Amino acid sequence: DTLDDCMHLKNLYLDKNELGGELSVLGQLPFLEGVFIQNNEFEGDFHTLTDYFDDIMILDASNNLLGGTLPLEFFEKDRLKVLDLNGNKIEGVLPDFPDNDHLEYLALHNNAFRNDVPA
């Protein structure tokens, strides 16, 4: 894979293309802080990304074909400031969000959540 040669990449901009496939390939890039992959055709279970991105600050994966559920563990990322997942196929219930003093922007609209917004 070509991403193997970019081990220390901090920011990845692939937005507004016609890229597809599973996002697990991004697990090869452990030092990513900013991931901008919006407006593509990436698919798979968003939950698989929980094991990656320990340093993530910004993840914009809006307007893709991501499914699965929204894992509570992703909100426990210490540096997460921006999470935009609008326009995907994420379903289930919204988790009771943990305390996160760093999160500044959260966009989850246009998905398939089923419950009330947690207090």
C-alpha positions as a printed Julia matrix, in Angstrom:
119×3 Matrix{Float64}:
   0.0    0.0    0.0
   1.19   3.51  -0.72
   0.1    4.81   2.68
   2.71   2.6    4.34
   5.34   5.11   3.22
   3.59   7.99   5.02
   3.93   6.68   8.55
   4.35  10.12  10.19
   1.62  11.92   8.25
  -0.26  14.4   10.47
  -2.99  15.68   8.12
  -4.77  13.9    5.28
  -6.89  15.78   2.73
  -8.82  13.53   0.34
 -12.1   15.44   0.29
 -14.36  15.91  -2.75
 -13.2   12.96  -4.82
 -14.85   9.71  -5.8
 -12.8    7.57  -3.44
 -14.28   4.48  -1.86
 -13.44   1.4    0.12
 -13.01   0.67   3.8
 -11.54   3.27   6.16
  -9.54   0.66   8.07
  -6.65   1.41   5.69
  -6.18   4.67   7.61
  -5.14   2.62  10.63
  -1.7    2.48   9.01
  -1.3    6.18   9.85
  -1.19   6.3   13.66
  -0.12   9.95  13.99
  -2.97  11.57  12.07
  -4.36  14.7   13.71
  -6.58  15.95  10.88
  -8.53  13.69   8.51
 -10.59  15.35   5.79
 -12.34  12.7    3.69
 -15.74  14.31   3.21
 -17.77  13.99   0.02
 -16.48  10.6   -1.11
 -17.86   7.07  -1.19
 -16.06   5.52   1.77
 -18.05   2.74   3.38
 -17.89   0.3    6.21
 -18.57   0.37   9.91
 -17.55   3.63  11.6
 -17.04   1.68  14.82
 -13.84   0.14  13.37
 -12.13   3.54  13.58
 -12.27   3.53  17.37
  -9.0    1.62  17.58
  -7.16   4.19  15.48
  -6.36   7.88  15.68
  -5.09   8.32  19.22
  -3.95  11.86  18.29
  -7.01  12.82  16.23
  -8.16  16.43  16.57
 -10.37  16.81  13.49
 -12.28  14.12  11.61
 -14.54  15.21   8.77
 -16.03  12.1    7.18
 -19.3   13.74   6.2
 -21.25  12.7    3.13
 -19.91   9.2    2.69
 -21.51   5.77   3.03
 -20.34   4.94   6.55
 -22.64   2.77   8.62
 -22.68   0.95  11.9
 -23.1    2.61  15.25
 -21.5    5.58  16.96
 -19.06   4.24  19.56
 -18.84   6.01  22.89
 -15.1    5.27  22.94
 -14.48   7.65  20.05
 -15.58  10.57  22.21
 -12.98   9.63  24.79
 -10.16  10.67  22.43
  -8.29  13.26  24.48
  -7.6   15.69  21.65
 -10.8   15.43  19.58
 -12.1   18.93  18.73
 -14.17  18.45  15.56
 -16.26  15.45  14.54
 -18.41  15.76  11.43
 -20.23  12.59  10.39
 -23.31  14.13   8.81
 -24.76  12.54   5.7
 -23.81   8.92   6.38
 -25.75   5.79   7.34
 -24.78   5.61  11.01
 -27.61   4.15  13.07
 -28.61   3.03  16.5
 -28.87   5.26  19.52
 -26.85   8.31  20.4
 -24.57   7.47  23.31
 -24.52   9.37  26.58
 -21.56  11.51  25.69
 -18.69  11.46  28.19
 -17.07  14.62  29.49
 -14.85  16.01  26.76
 -13.47  19.48  27.39
 -11.89  19.62  23.93
 -14.85  18.87  21.66
 -15.93  22.11  19.94
 -17.96  20.95  16.92
 -20.18  17.9   16.52
 -22.3   17.28  13.4
 -24.35  14.09  13.26
 -27.35  15.15  11.17
 -28.65  13.17   8.18
 -27.94   9.75   9.66
 -30.32   7.11  11.06
 -30.31   7.6   14.84
 -33.41   6.42  16.72
 -33.52   7.88  20.21
 -33.85  11.2   21.98
 -30.81  13.39  22.35
 -29.04  12.42  25.61
 -29.15  15.01  28.39
